Amino acid sequence: MNDARSKARHRRRKPALTVGAPLAVAAALALAHGGGLLGAGGGDRASAAAAPAVTAAAWAEDVADGFASVDSQGQKGTYGGRDGRTVTVKTLADLEKYATASEPYVIVVAAAITVNPVGKEIKVASDKTIVGAGTAGQIVGGGFFLGTGVHNVIIRNLTIRDTYQGTWNDKDHDFDAVQMDGAHHVWIDHNDLRHMADGLIDVRKDSTDVTVSWNRLSNDNKAFGIGWTDNLVTDITIHHNWIRETEQRNPSTDNAAHAHLYNNYLQDDPNTAITSSYGNYSRGRTRMVLENSYFQGVNNPVTKDATATVVQRGSVFSGTSGRNESGGTAFDPKQFYPYTLDKAADVPALLKSGAGPRGSIGTTTTPVKAAAATTLTVAKDGSGQYRTVQAAVDAVPAGNTARVDILVAPGTYRETVTIPANKPHVTLRGTGPSRKDTVIVEGHAAGSTKPDGSTYGTSGSATLHVLGADTQLRNLSVTNDFDEGANQSVTGQQAVALRTNADKVFLDSVIVSGDQDTLLLDGSGKRVYLTNSYVVGNVDFIFGGATAVVDRSVITLKKRWNGTSAGYVVAPSTAAADKGILINRTTISGEVSDGSFYLGRNWHAGGNAALDPQATVRNSTLSAAIKSTPWTDMSGFPWKDDRFAEYKNTGAGAGAASADRPQLTDAQAAGQEVADWLGDWTPTAG
């Protein structure tokens, strides 16, 4: 880190807010599908060393599946407000305040909020997660509106109900539960939507990259409309929804480029006030794939215009009548994202128990999915199961208990990859003869601008985020190729290649390469073991609050963008009770000037004086690039007040013990072995 930029690097992650209810209400919630038991993560570099006073809700890092998960329009999947603060709301005023804010938020609705006037649709801005606390979160007499350009929004676990004004097919009251006009990357999941004056969900005017999953839609005239455009833009996934006692738009899909419907349950009971006029309708030039759904008692269960296509596979039709149509060619959904089909015969029971809002931890009833295959393959040329690394990670079942080996064929994969906290025991392994053959690369910096105009922040700049415990990376390279020289106008040039925030991360035979802040080891006390590997960088390029070992490896010192030689190898931000960074039996060298690099400096993240940064370099070979006084202060904190030491290093950069170069005694060194850092964990290739 450059001292001139230290203020930007030392921003603390803001603590979670509580508005109208304790945050404990939110922490009780765990959603049934897509994980729901994730640890808090994200945030700026300050989160690496000291967690905020109140952590985010456990499910805040859940991400969407289906089309909402794809990378497009500059948005990499749908994750809502996970990078922002968590607020709990009980009033309409507070809900509107945070829903319309420009900052990301996770908004926990902890009460039944009555909307006034009836039918008002609350405007939602980008980067929001709006989620009900257990089954308490309700929006009564109103709904949500997502306008043009709004993106990265998650609406989950809510009941939205009761704008009905006494007339079905109401032409005078356009009161929807959720309406989007020109939005993208939206996930609507595990909600109960019912008894509205107009539609329950309207996806309009070229809205795209939308996933609607595990919802109950009922007691309405118009369930779900898609279209209101002559363009062929909309990509939408609709799966595991229970649609019952709705007359039309179940859904009606007009001019959708790709509409993937699977494992939905459409139910029309006899002798009720509402009778279905049709079920799934492919209109205009829509290309629809319909798989393994269950239609019970529905009139005209599947219809299509002459200009539209429907490819049907595996659905069950029980007591249906009228049109049941298919024809034309559509698309292969697996070219866009991974998914797993449930048997159509199982769908009614599955959705009766699992659709709609979930309760607190321990009360969820959605059946657990069967484990996926233990080996997944990735190849850019399509010869594997997946073309991107992230697609393969997405295919790992949440809460997996056995190791999943993702084999990545040689090639350069330009993408950001996240292994989430609810997917432990994952191995990413390059299959080429060299670790140089398989490269995961991206080029974001802390100050780089996102599509929404905000910046990534240091931790957010990472090419690969490892949040799942017991992750292994083997025989591959992870790179951040942000070009500092070409981007001198960017304030905040920290560019992370690999970020870990998980326990028992094993990095074996990898190359981690960047410039400033290459390897971020987040998480107080979380253990990371790197061996037989290379780490390349120049400023603070091994840093963070984890308990980390760099063993039998090569640390390569790199010149700055302008050809100068100056830098710092480590910047630990260790909590006082933890062990920090141990460099053992490693070579530190590079094509840089003699005496130009410090071994490290003490990073008190956020100015936190309670931290006690620790780095030990022992039994290693130091080139002449290392300064004779190898440690230095940072941001006003004296390094001598913290824990820095060497032991039996060799090479031109090694030196004798002095006040400026503390050395461990043999007795002290006996307590600073690799085993002391790793404790009860013995890293073993899996």
Secondary structure in CASP SS format (residue, H / E / C, confidence):
PFRMAT SS
TARGET T0000
AUTHOR 0000-0000-0000
METHOD secondary structure of the structure
MODEL  1
M C 1.00
N C 1.00
D H 1.00
A H 1.00
R H 1.00
S H 1.00
K H 1.00
A H 1.00
R H 1.00
H C 1.00
R C 1.00
R C 1.00
R C 1.00
K C 1.00
P C 1.00
A C 1.00
L C 1.00
T C 1.00
V C 1.00
G C 1.00
A C 1.00
P C 1.00
L C 1.00
A H 1.00
V H 1.00
A H 1.00
A H 1.00
A C 1.00
L E 1.00
A C 1.00
L C 1.00
A C 1.00
H C 1.00
G C 1.00
G C 1.00
G C 1.00
L C 1.00
L C 1.00
G C 1.00
A C 1.00
G C 1.00
G C 1.00
G C 1.00
D C 1.00
R H 1.00
A H 1.00
S H 1.00
A H 1.00
A C 1.00
A C 1.00
A C 1.00
P C 1.00
A C 1.00
V C 1.00
T C 1.00
A C 1.00
A C 1.00
A C 1.00
W C 1.00
A C 1.00
E C 1.00
D C 1.00
V C 1.00
A C 1.00
D C 1.00
G H 1.00
F H 1.00
A H 1.00
S H 1.00
V C 1.00
D E 1.00
S E 1.00
Q C 1.00
G C 1.00
Q E 1.00
K E 1.00
G C 1.00
T C 1.00
Y C 1.00
G C 1.00
G C 1.00
R C 1.00
D C 1.00
G C 1.00
R E 1.00
T E 1.00
V E 1.00
T E 1.00
V E 1.00
K C 1.00
T C 1.00
L H 1.00
A H 1.00
D H 1.00
L H 1.00
E H 1.00
K H 1.00
Y H 1.00
A H 1.00
T C 1.00
A C 1.00
S C 1.00
E C 1.00
P C 1.00
Y E 1.00
V E 1.00
I E 1.00
V E 1.00
V E 1.00
A C 1.00
A C 1.00
A E 1.00
I E 1.00
T E 1.00
V C 1.00
N C 1.00
P C 1.00
V C 1.00
G C 1.00
K C 1.00
E E 1.00
I E 1.00
K E 1.00
V C 1.00
A C 1.00
S C 1.00
D C 1.00
K E 1.00
T E 1.00
I E 1.00
V E 1.00
G E 1.00
A C 1.00
G C 1.00
T C 1.00
A C 1.00
G C 1.00
Q E 1.00
I E 1.00
V E 1.00
G C 1.00
G C 1.00
G E 1.00
F E 1.00
F E 1.00
L E 1.00
G C 1.00
T C 1.00
G C 1.00
V C 1.00
H E 1.00
N E 1.00
V E 1.00
I E 1.00
I E 1.00
R E 1.00
N C 1.00
L C 1.00
T E 1.00
I E 1.00
R E 1.00
D C 1.00
T C 1.00
Y C 1.00
Q C 1.00
G C 1.00
T C 1.00
W C 1.00
N C 1.00
D C 1.00
K C 1.00
D C 1.00
H C 1.00
D C 1.00
F C 1.00
D C 1.00
A C 1.00
V E 1.00
Q E 1.00
M E 1.00
D E 1.00
G C 1.00
A C 1.00
H E 1.00
H E 1.00
V E 1.00
W E 1.00
I E 1.00
D E 1.00
H C 1.00
N C 1.00
D E 1.00
L E 1.00
R E 1.00
H C 1.00
M C 1.00
A C 1.00
D C 1.00
G E 1.00
L E 1.00
I E 1.00
D E 1.00
V E 1.00
R E 1.00
K C 1.00
D C 1.00
S C 1.00
T E 1.00
D E 1.00
V E 1.00
T E 1.00
V E 1.00
S E 1.00
W C 1.00
N C 1.00
R E 1.00
L E 1.00
S E 1.00
N E 1.00
D E 1.00
N E 1.00
K E 1.00
A E 1.00
F E 1.00
G E 1.00
I E 1.00
G E 1.00
W C 1.00
T C 1.00
D C 1.00
N C 1.00
L C 1.00
V C 1.00
T E 1.00
D E 1.00
I E 1.00
T E 1.00
I E 1.00
H E 1.00
H C 1.00
N C 1.00
W E 1.00
I E 1.00
R E 1.00
E E 1.00
T E 1.00
E E 1.00
Q E 1.00
R C 1.00
N C 1.00
P C 1.00
S E 1.00
T E 1.00
D E 1.00
N C 1.00
A E 1.00
A E 1.00
H E 1.00
A E 1.00
H E 1.00
L E 1.00
Y E 1.00
N C 1.00
N C 1.00
Y E 1.00
L E 1.00
Q E 1.00
D C 1.00
D C 1.00
P C 1.00
N C 1.00
T C 1.00
A C 1.00
I C 1.00
T C 1.00
S C 1.00
S C 1.00
Y C 1.00
G C 1.00
N E 1.00
Y E 1.00
S E 1.00
R E 1.00
G C 1.00
R C 1.00
T C 1.00
R E 1.00
M E 1.00
V E 1.00
L E 1.00
E E 1.00
N C 1.00
S C 1.00
Y E 1.00
F E 1.00
Q E 1.00
G C 1.00
V C 1.00
N E 1.00
N C 1.00
P C 1.00
V E 1.00
T E 1.00
K E 1.00
D C 1.00
A C 1.00
T C 1.00
A C 1.00
T E 1.00
V E 1.00
V E 1.00
Q E 1.00
R E 1.00
G C 1.00
S C 1.00
V E 1.00
F E 1.00
S E 1.00
G C 1.00
T C 1.00
S E 1.00
G C 1.00
R C 1.00
N E 1.00
E C 1.00
S C 1.00
G E 1.00
G C 1.00
T C 1.00
A C 1.00
F C 1.00
D C 1.00
P H 1.00
K H 1.00
Q H 1.00
F C 1.00
Y C 1.00
P C 1.00
Y C 1.00
T C 1.00
L C 1.00
D C 1.00
K C 1.00
A H 1.00
A H 1.00
D H 1.00
V H 1.00
P H 1.00
A H 1.00
L H 1.00
L H 1.00
K H 1.00
S H 1.00
G H 1.00
A C 1.00
G C 1.00
P C 1.00
R C 1.00
G C 1.00
S E 1.00
I C 1.00
G C 1.00
T C 1.00
T C 1.00
T C 1.00
T C 1.00
P C 1.00
V C 1.00
K C 1.00
A C 1.00
A C 1.00
A C 1.00
A C 1.00
T C 1.00
T E 1.00
L E 1.00
T E 1.00
V E 1.00
A C 1.00
K C 1.00
D C 1.00
G C 1.00
S C 1.00
G C 1.00
Q C 1.00
Y E 1.00
R C 1.00
T C 1.00
V H 1.00
Q H 1.00
A H 1.00
A H 1.00
V H 1.00
D H 1.00
A H 1.00
V C 1.00
P C 1.00
A C 1.00
G C 1.00
N C 1.00
T C 1.00
A C 1.00
R C 1.00
V E 1.00
D E 1.00
I E 1.00
L E 1.00
V E 1.00
A C 1.00
P C 1.00
G E 1.00
T E 1.00
Y E 1.00
R E 1.00
E C 1.00
T C 1.00
V E 1.00
T E 1.00
I E 1.00
P C 1.00
A C 1.00
N C 1.00
K C 1.00
P C 1.00
H C 1.00
V E 1.00
T E 1.00
L E 1.00
R E 1.00
G E 1.00
T C 1.00
G C 1.00
P C 1.00
S C 1.00
R C 1.00
K C 1.00
D C 1.00
T E 1.00
V E 1.00
I E 1.00
V E 1.00
E E 1.00
G C 1.00
H C 1.00
A C 1.00
A C 1.00
G C 1.00
S C 1.00
T E 1.00
K C 1.00
P C 1.00
D C 1.00
G C 1.00
S C 1.00
T E 1.00
Y C 1.00
G H 1.00
T H 1.00
S H 1.00
G H 1.00
S C 1.00
A C 1.00
T C 1.00
L E 1.00
H E 1.00
V E 1.00
L C 1.00
G C 1.00
A C 1.00
D C 1.00
T C 1.00
Q E 1.00
L E 1.00
R E 1.00
N E 1.00
L E 1.00
S E 1.00
V E 1.00
T E 1.00
N E 1.00
D C 1.00
F C 1.00
D C 1.00
E C 1.00
G H 1.00
A H 1.00
N H 1.00
Q C 1.00
S C 1.00
V C 1.00
T C 1.00
G C 1.00
Q C 1.00
Q C 1.00
A C 1.00
V C 1.00
A C 1.00
L E 1.00
R E 1.00
T E 1.00
N C 1.00
A C 1.00
D C 1.00
K C 1.00
V E 1.00
F E 1.00
L E 1.00
D E 1.00
S E 1.00
V E 1.00
I E 1.00
V E 1.00
S E 1.00
G C 1.00
D C 1.00
Q E 1.00
D C 1.00
T C 1.00
L E 1.00
L E 1.00
L E 1.00
D C 1.00
G C 1.00
S C 1.00
G C 1.00
K C 1.00
R E 1.00
V E 1.00
Y E 1.00
L E 1.00
T E 1.00
N C 1.00
S C 1.00
Y E 1.00
V E 1.00
V E 1.00
G E 1.00
N C 1.00
V E 1.00
D E 1.00
F E 1.00
I E 1.00
F E 1.00
G E 1.00
G C 1.00
A C 1.00
T E 1.00
A E 1.00
V E 1.00
V E 1.00
D E 1.00
R C 1.00
S C 1.00
V E 1.00
I E 1.00
T E 1.00
L E 1.00
K C 1.00
K C 1.00
R C 1.00
W C 1.00
N C 1.00
G C 1.00
T C 1.00
S C 1.00
A C 1.00
G E 1.00
Y E 1.00
V E 1.00
V E 1.00
A E 1.00
P E 1.00
S C 1.00
T C 1.00
A C 1.00
A C 1.00
A C 1.00
D C 1.00
K C 1.00
G C 1.00
I E 1.00
L E 1.00
I E 1.00
N E 1.00
R C 1.00
T C 1.00
T E 1.00
I E 1.00
S E 1.00
G C 1.00
E C 1.00
V C 1.00
S C 1.00
D C 1.00
G C 1.00
S C 1.00
F E 1.00
Y E 1.00
L E 1.00
G E 1.00
R E 1.00
N C 1.00
W C 1.00
H C 1.00
A H 1.00
G H 1.00
G H 1.00
N C 1.00
A C 1.00
A C 1.00
L C 1.00
D C 1.00
P C 1.00
Q E 1.00
A E 1.00
T E 1.00
V E 1.00
R E 1.00
N C 1.00
S C 1.00
T E 1.00
L E 1.00
S C 1.00
A C 1.00
A C 1.00
I E 1.00
K C 1.00
S C 1.00
T C 1.00
P C 1.00
W E 1.00
T E 1.00
D C 1.00
M E 1.00
S C 1.00
G C 1.00
F E 1.00
P C 1.00
W H 1.00
K H 1.00
D H 1.00
D C 1.00
R E 1.00
F E 1.00
A E 1.00
E E 1.00
Y E 1.00
K C 1.00
N C 1.00
T E 1.00
G C 1.00
A C 1.00
G C 1.00
A C 1.00
G C 1.00
A C 1.00
A C 1.00
S E 1.00
A C 1.00
D C 1.00
R E 1.00
P C 1.00
Q E 1.00
L C 1.00
T C 1.00
D H 1.00
A H 1.00
Q H 1.00
A H 1.00
A C 1.00
G C 1.00
Q C 1.00
E C 1.00
V H 1.00
A H 1.00
D H 1.00
W H 1.00
L H 1.00
G C 1.00
D C 1.00
W C 1.00
T C 1.00
P C 1.00
T C 1.00
A C 1.00
G C 1.00
END
